């Protein structure tokens, strides 16, 4: 029985982080939460990420619902390799190869832990203020961050300080940490007056 291949298109998109390029597909490529790999050892659950690490300039791989954000080493410019990487990802998806083969890794972040908080926080221990902070991040901040090839997660709240974890293109970006921090801080202080004094952004 023959199977009809779904036409796959992938386009490259710059992010605010000059070291990160976002490759966006016209289809969903990942169920559940985003996943991030910092080296080829971590990438074992993802055949796609593992093969991307075979490109010598690839530093980190971040995979979300419909895009792959790749962080590169400074040894080469994106103009020199974007076409090659886009072609590789397009062919990989066209052939229907698996993006993730170890669902346990996604389960850890997407099911056991809600996708909008870090793994080291117990959702059952969240109070009303923390729950509201997470709702604000999810509704107002996360969609904008995703457009830039990144992700943001709640990492803690103590002494009126909100901690957030930056992933993907936002992680290590020269400008995004300060921009996100100021933007989130203004938003939090507007929506939760007297409850938030500062925001600390950490890289994922």
Secondary structure, DSSP 4 states (H G I P E B T S, - for coil): ---PPPP--EEEEE-SSTTEEEEEESS---SSS-EEESSTTGGGG-HHHHHHTTSTTEEEEEE-SSEEEEEE-TTS-HHHHHHHHHHHHHHHHHTT--S-S-HHHHHHHHTSS-TTB-TTS-GGG--HHHHHHHHHIIIIIHHHHHHTTEEEEEEEEETTEEEEEEEETTTT-TTHHHHHHHHHHHHHHHHSTTT-SEEEEEE-
